[in-house]
Amino acid sequence: MIIYENKLSVQEFCDLQESVGFGRPNSKQIEIGLKNSIYTISVEIDKKVVGMGRLVGDGARIFYMQDIFINPNYQRRGIGTAIVQKLLSYIENLEIKDCNIMVGLMSAKDKESFYKRLGFKIRPNDHQGSGMFLNIKK
């Protein structure tokens, strides 16, 4: 397993999203999204990109983990864990001291336990309301 930083291509992104059953995204949209990402990780096995993840946000206070996709033929091999740990390591190594950083994500259905094992909390809970989203179709 080889982990690459900020090397993910539009084609690799589109192929991975399609492999997990989320459909093939618009290439132009992905090109712009990758350009505006804070940090991306791709995982290669046998010269094939089989996993990815990226960070978006303001780069200082708020980060969101997005598009953590592992090709189904390569799931349950520690690739997702390696990606999330690498993304968190990027945030933990920022040179901003004495601050709080919020890392959010939207889990795919039935994948919540994976993120809980890595320290994420489910909302709502006793102190925080539900996460929300709005999809805009154009």
Rosetta constraint file for C-alpha pairs under 8 A:
AtomPair CA 1 CA 43 HARMONIC 6.57 0.50
AtomPair CA 1 CA 44 HARMONIC 5.75 0.50
AtomPair CA 1 CA 45 HARMONIC 5.04 0.50
AtomPair CA 1 CA 46 HARMONIC 7.96 0.50
AtomPair CA 2 CA 43 HARMONIC 5.63 0.50
AtomPair CA 2 CA 44 HARMONIC 5.13 0.50
AtomPair CA 2 CA 45 HARMONIC 6.57 0.50
AtomPair CA 3 CA 41 HARMONIC 6.74 0.50
AtomPair CA 3 CA 42 HARMONIC 5.79 0.50
AtomPair CA 3 CA 43 HARMONIC 4.61 0.50
AtomPair CA 3 CA 44 HARMONIC 6.46 0.50
AtomPair CA 4 CA 8 HARMONIC 7.82 0.50
AtomPair CA 4 CA 41 HARMONIC 5.63 0.50
AtomPair CA 4 CA 42 HARMONIC 5.19 0.50
AtomPair CA 4 CA 43 HARMONIC 6.28 0.50
AtomPair CA 4 CA 44 HARMONIC 7.83 0.50
AtomPair CA 5 CA 39 HARMONIC 7.27 0.50
AtomPair CA 5 CA 40 HARMONIC 5.75 0.50
AtomPair CA 5 CA 41 HARMONIC 4.83 0.50
AtomPair CA 5 CA 42 HARMONIC 6.65 0.50
AtomPair CA 6 CA 39 HARMONIC 5.99 0.50
AtomPair CA 6 CA 40 HARMONIC 4.71 0.50
AtomPair CA 6 CA 41 HARMONIC 6.08 0.50
AtomPair CA 6 CA 42 HARMONIC 7.79 0.50
AtomPair CA 7 CA 40 HARMONIC 7.20 0.50
AtomPair CA 7 CA 41 HARMONIC 7.32 0.50
AtomPair CA 7 CA 42 HARMONIC 7.05 0.50
AtomPair CA 8 CA 12 HARMONIC 6.49 0.50
AtomPair CA 8 CA 13 HARMONIC 6.84 0.50
AtomPair CA 8 CA 34 HARMONIC 7.95 0.50
AtomPair CA 8 CA 40 HARMONIC 6.78 0.50
AtomPair CA 8 CA 41 HARMONIC 6.94 0.50
AtomPair CA 8 CA 42 HARMONIC 5.86 0.50
AtomPair CA 8 CA 52 HARMONIC 7.80 0.50
AtomPair CA 9 CA 13 HARMONIC 6.21 0.50
AtomPair CA 10 CA 14 HARMONIC 6.15 0.50
AtomPair CA 10 CA 27 HARMONIC 6.49 0.50
AtomPair CA 10 CA 30 HARMONIC 6.09 0.50
AtomPair CA 10 CA 31 HARMONIC 5.76 0.50
AtomPair CA 10 CA 34 HARMONIC 7.62 0.50
AtomPair CA 11 CA 15 HARMONIC 6.05 0.50
AtomPair CA 11 CA 27 HARMONIC 7.75 0.50
AtomPair CA 12 CA 16 HARMONIC 6.13 0.50
AtomPair CA 12 CA 49 HARMONIC 6.63 0.50
AtomPair CA 13 CA 17 HARMONIC 6.20 0.50
AtomPair CA 13 CA 30 HARMONIC 7.58 0.50
AtomPair CA 13 CA 52 HARMONIC 7.56 0.50
AtomPair CA 14 CA 18 HARMONIC 6.15 0.50
AtomPair CA 14 CA 24 HARMONIC 5.81 0.50
AtomPair CA 14 CA 25 HARMONIC 5.99 0.50
AtomPair CA 14 CA 27 HARMONIC 7.21 0.50
AtomPair CA 14 CA 30 HARMONIC 7.73 0.50
AtomPair CA 15 CA 19 HARMONIC 6.09 0.50
AtomPair CA 15 CA 24 HARMONIC 7.29 0.50
AtomPair CA 16 CA 20 HARMONIC 6.51 0.50
AtomPair CA 16 CA 50 HARMONIC 7.02 0.50
AtomPair CA 16 CA 51 HARMONIC 7.02 0.50
AtomPair CA 16 CA 52 HARMONIC 7.77 0.50
AtomPair CA 16 CA 69 HARMONIC 6.21 0.50
AtomPair CA 16 CA 70 HARMONIC 6.94 0.50
AtomPair CA 16 CA 71 HARMONIC 6.10 0.50
AtomPair CA 17 CA 21 HARMONIC 6.79 0.50
AtomPair CA 17 CA 22 HARMONIC 5.70 0.50
AtomPair CA 17 CA 23 HARMONIC 6.48 0.50
AtomPair CA 17 CA 24 HARMONIC 6.46 0.50
AtomPair CA 17 CA 25 HARMONIC 7.47 0.50
AtomPair CA 17 CA 67 HARMONIC 7.80 0.50
AtomPair CA 17 CA 69 HARMONIC 6.47 0.50
AtomPair CA 18 CA 22 HARMONIC 5.53 0.50
AtomPair CA 18 CA 23 HARMONIC 4.66 0.50
AtomPair CA 18 CA 24 HARMONIC 4.96 0.50
AtomPair CA 18 CA 25 HARMONIC 7.80 0.50
AtomPair CA 19 CA 23 HARMONIC 7.97 0.50
AtomPair CA 19 CA 71 HARMONIC 5.69 0.50
AtomPair CA 19 CA 72 HARMONIC 6.98 0.50
AtomPair CA 20 CA 69 HARMONIC 6.80 0.50
AtomPair CA 20 CA 70 HARMONIC 7.15 0.50
AtomPair CA 20 CA 71 HARMONIC 6.12 0.50
AtomPair CA 20 CA 72 HARMONIC 6.37 0.50
AtomPair CA 25 CA 29 HARMONIC 7.60 0.50
AtomPair CA 25 CA 30 HARMONIC 7.17 0.50
AtomPair CA 26 CA 30 HARMONIC 6.38 0.50
AtomPair CA 27 CA 31 HARMONIC 6.10 0.50
AtomPair CA 28 CA 32 HARMONIC 6.35 0.50
AtomPair CA 29 CA 33 HARMONIC 6.07 0.50
AtomPair CA 30 CA 34 HARMONIC 5.93 0.50
AtomPair CA 31 CA 35 HARMONIC 6.28 0.50
AtomPair CA 32 CA 36 HARMONIC 6.27 0.50
AtomPair CA 33 CA 37 HARMONIC 6.12 0.50
AtomPair CA 34 CA 40 HARMONIC 7.90 0.50
AtomPair CA 36 CA 56 HARMONIC 7.67 0.50
AtomPair CA 37 CA 54 HARMONIC 6.80 0.50
AtomPair CA 37 CA 55 HARMONIC 6.07 0.50
AtomPair CA 37 CA 56 HARMONIC 5.13 0.50
AtomPair CA 37 CA 57 HARMONIC 7.92 0.50
AtomPair CA 38 CA 54 HARMONIC 7.46 0.50
AtomPair CA 38 CA 55 HARMONIC 5.43 0.50
AtomPair CA 38 CA 56 HARMONIC 5.33 0.50
AtomPair CA 38 CA 57 HARMONIC 7.17 0.50
AtomPair CA 38 CA 59 HARMONIC 6.68 0.50
AtomPair CA 39 CA 54 HARMONIC 5.63 0.50
AtomPair CA 39 CA 55 HARMONIC 5.21 0.50
AtomPair CA 39 CA 56 HARMONIC 7.33 0.50
AtomPair CA 39 CA 87 HARMONIC 7.70 0.50
AtomPair CA 40 CA 52 HARMONIC 7.36 0.50
AtomPair CA 40 CA 53 HARMONIC 5.88 0.50
AtomPair CA 40 CA 54 HARMONIC 4.22 0.50
AtomPair CA 40 CA 55 HARMONIC 6.40 0.50
AtomPair CA 40 CA 87 HARMONIC 7.90 0.50
AtomPair CA 41 CA 52 HARMONIC 5.40 0.50
AtomPair CA 41 CA 53 HARMONIC 5.31 0.50
AtomPair CA 41 CA 54 HARMONIC 6.12 0.50
AtomPair CA 41 CA 83 HARMONIC 6.63 0.50
AtomPair CA 41 CA 86 HARMONIC 7.73 0.50
AtomPair CA 41 CA 87 HARMONIC 7.51 0.50
AtomPair CA 42 CA 49 HARMONIC 6.55 0.50
AtomPair CA 42 CA 50 HARMONIC 7.65 0.50
AtomPair CA 42 CA 51 HARMONIC 5.67 0.50
AtomPair CA 42 CA 52 HARMONIC 4.32 0.50
AtomPair CA 42 CA 53 HARMONIC 6.72 0.50
AtomPair CA 42 CA 83 HARMONIC 7.84 0.50
AtomPair CA 43 CA 49 HARMONIC 5.53 0.50
AtomPair CA 43 CA 50 HARMONIC 5.86 0.50
AtomPair CA 43 CA 51 HARMONIC 4.96 0.50
AtomPair CA 43 CA 52 HARMONIC 6.13 0.50
AtomPair CA 43 CA 79 HARMONIC 7.46 0.50
AtomPair CA 43 CA 83 HARMONIC 7.86 0.50
AtomPair CA 44 CA 48 HARMONIC 5.18 0.50
AtomPair CA 44 CA 49 HARMONIC 4.23 0.50
AtomPair CA 44 CA 50 HARMONIC 5.76 0.50
AtomPair CA 44 CA 51 HARMONIC 7.18 0.50
AtomPair CA 45 CA 49 HARMONIC 6.46 0.50
AtomPair CA 45 CA 50 HARMONIC 6.67 0.50
AtomPair CA 50 CA 70 HARMONIC 5.83 0.50
AtomPair CA 50 CA 71 HARMONIC 5.24 0.50
AtomPair CA 50 CA 74 HARMONIC 6.78 0.50
AtomPair CA 51 CA 68 HARMONIC 7.36 0.50
AtomPair CA 51 CA 69 HARMONIC 5.49 0.50
AtomPair CA 51 CA 70 HARMONIC 4.22 0.50
AtomPair CA 51 CA 71 HARMONIC 6.18 0.50
AtomPair CA 51 CA 79 HARMONIC 6.90 0.50
AtomPair CA 51 CA 80 HARMONIC 7.34 0.50
AtomPair CA 51 CA 83 HARMONIC 7.96 0.50
AtomPair CA 52 CA 67 HARMONIC 7.08 0.50
AtomPair CA 52 CA 68 HARMONIC 5.51 0.50
AtomPair CA 52 CA 69 HARMONIC 5.43 0.50
AtomPair CA 52 CA 70 HARMONIC 6.60 0.50
AtomPair CA 52 CA 83 HARMONIC 6.94 0.50
AtomPair CA 53 CA 65 HARMONIC 7.04 0.50
AtomPair CA 53 CA 66 HARMONIC 6.18 0.50
AtomPair CA 53 CA 67 HARMONIC 5.32 0.50
AtomPair CA 53 CA 68 HARMONIC 4.16 0.50
AtomPair CA 53 CA 69 HARMONIC 6.55 0.50
AtomPair CA 53 CA 83 HARMONIC 6.33 0.50
AtomPair CA 53 CA 84 HARMONIC 7.45 0.50
AtomPair CA 53 CA 87 HARMONIC 7.70 0.50
AtomPair CA 54 CA 65 HARMONIC 5.80 0.50
AtomPair CA 54 CA 66 HARMONIC 5.38 0.50
AtomPair CA 54 CA 67 HARMONIC 6.34 0.50
AtomPair CA 54 CA 68 HARMONIC 6.98 0.50
AtomPair CA 54 CA 87 HARMONIC 7.24 0.50
AtomPair CA 55 CA 63 HARMONIC 6.32 0.50
AtomPair CA 55 CA 64 HARMONIC 5.59 0.50
AtomPair CA 55 CA 65 HARMONIC 4.83 0.50
AtomPair CA 55 CA 66 HARMONIC 6.15 0.50
AtomPair CA 55 CA 87 HARMONIC 6.98 0.50
AtomPair CA 56 CA 63 HARMONIC 5.70 0.50
AtomPair CA 56 CA 64 HARMONIC 5.27 0.50
AtomPair CA 56 CA 65 HARMONIC 6.61 0.50
AtomPair CA 56 CA 66 HARMONIC 7.12 0.50
AtomPair CA 57 CA 62 HARMONIC 5.54 0.50
AtomPair CA 57 CA 63 HARMONIC 4.52 0.50
AtomPair CA 57 CA 64 HARMONIC 5.92 0.50
AtomPair CA 58 CA 62 HARMONIC 5.71 0.50
AtomPair CA 58 CA 63 HARMONIC 6.62 0.50
AtomPair CA 59 CA 63 HARMONIC 6.58 0.50
AtomPair CA 60 CA 96 HARMONIC 7.71 0.50
AtomPair CA 60 CA 101 HARMONIC 7.17 0.50
AtomPair CA 61 CA 100 HARMONIC 6.89 0.50
AtomPair CA 61 CA 101 HARMONIC 4.77 0.50
AtomPair CA 61 CA 102 HARMONIC 6.35 0.50
AtomPair CA 62 CA 101 HARMONIC 5.94 0.50
AtomPair CA 62 CA 102 HARMONIC 5.09 0.50
AtomPair CA 62 CA 103 HARMONIC 6.19 0.50
AtomPair CA 62 CA 104 HARMONIC 7.84 0.50
AtomPair CA 63 CA 101 HARMONIC 7.57 0.50
AtomPair CA 63 CA 102 HARMONIC 6.25 0.50
AtomPair CA 63 CA 103 HARMONIC 4.81 0.50
AtomPair CA 63 CA 104 HARMONIC 6.32 0.50
AtomPair CA 64 CA 103 HARMONIC 5.45 0.50
AtomPair CA 64 CA 104 HARMONIC 4.63 0.50
AtomPair CA 64 CA 105 HARMONIC 5.38 0.50
AtomPair CA 65 CA 87 HARMONIC 7.76 0.50
AtomPair CA 65 CA 103 HARMONIC 7.15 0.50
AtomPair CA 65 CA 104 HARMONIC 6.33 0.50
AtomPair CA 65 CA 105 HARMONIC 5.17 0.50
AtomPair CA 65 CA 106 HARMONIC 7.95 0.50
AtomPair CA 66 CA 105 HARMONIC 6.52 0.50
AtomPair CA 66 CA 106 HARMONIC 7.56 0.50
AtomPair CA 68 CA 80 HARMONIC 7.29 0.50
AtomPair CA 68 CA 83 HARMONIC 7.80 0.50
AtomPair CA 69 CA 80 HARMONIC 7.78 0.50
AtomPair CA 70 CA 74 HARMONIC 6.59 0.50
AtomPair CA 70 CA 75 HARMONIC 6.01 0.50
AtomPair CA 70 CA 79 HARMONIC 7.29 0.50
AtomPair CA 70 CA 80 HARMONIC 6.66 0.50
AtomPair CA 71 CA 75 HARMONIC 6.49 0.50
AtomPair CA 74 CA 79 HARMONIC 7.78 0.50
AtomPair CA 75 CA 79 HARMONIC 7.04 0.50
AtomPair CA 75 CA 80 HARMONIC 7.60 0.50
AtomPair CA 76 CA 80 HARMONIC 7.99 0.50
AtomPair CA 78 CA 82 HARMONIC 6.15 0.50
AtomPair CA 79 CA 83 HARMONIC 6.22 0.50
AtomPair CA 80 CA 84 HARMONIC 6.22 0.50
AtomPair CA 81 CA 85 HARMONIC 6.05 0.50
AtomPair CA 81 CA 118 HARMONIC 7.81 0.50
AtomPair CA 82 CA 86 HARMONIC 6.08 0.50
AtomPair CA 83 CA 87 HARMONIC 6.21 0.50
AtomPair CA 84 CA 88 HARMONIC 6.12 0.50
AtomPair CA 85 CA 89 HARMONIC 5.98 0.50
AtomPair CA 86 CA 90 HARMONIC 6.34 0.50
AtomPair CA 87 CA 91 HARMONIC 6.72 0.50
AtomPair CA 88 CA 92 HARMONIC 6.12 0.50
AtomPair CA 89 CA 93 HARMONIC 6.05 0.50
AtomPair CA 90 CA 94 HARMONIC 6.71 0.50
AtomPair CA 107 CA 111 HARMONIC 6.03 0.50
AtomPair CA 107 CA 112 HARMONIC 5.89 0.50
AtomPair CA 107 CA 115 HARMONIC 7.78 0.50
AtomPair CA 108 CA 112 HARMONIC 7.34 0.50
AtomPair CA 111 CA 115 HARMONIC 7.11 0.50
AtomPair CA 112 CA 116 HARMONIC 6.20 0.50
AtomPair CA 112 CA 122 HARMONIC 7.70 0.50
AtomPair CA 113 CA 117 HARMONIC 6.20 0.50
AtomPair CA 114 CA 118 HARMONIC 6.89 0.50
AtomPair CA 115 CA 119 HARMONIC 6.61 0.50
AtomPair CA 115 CA 120 HARMONIC 5.51 0.50
AtomPair CA 116 CA 120 HARMONIC 4.77 0.50
AtomPair CA 116 CA 121 HARMONIC 6.13 0.50
AtomPair CA 116 CA 122 HARMONIC 7.57 0.50
AtomPair CA 123 CA 128 HARMONIC 6.30 0.50
AtomPair CA 123 CA 129 HARMONIC 6.13 0.50
AtomPair CA 123 CA 130 HARMONIC 5.16 0.50
AtomPair CA 123 CA 131 HARMONIC 6.44 0.50
AtomPair CA 124 CA 128 HARMONIC 5.44 0.50
AtomPair CA 124 CA 129 HARMONIC 4.53 0.50
AtomPair CA 124 CA 130 HARMONIC 4.50 0.50
AtomPair CA 124 CA 131 HARMONIC 7.35 0.50
AtomPair CA 125 CA 129 HARMONIC 6.63 0.50
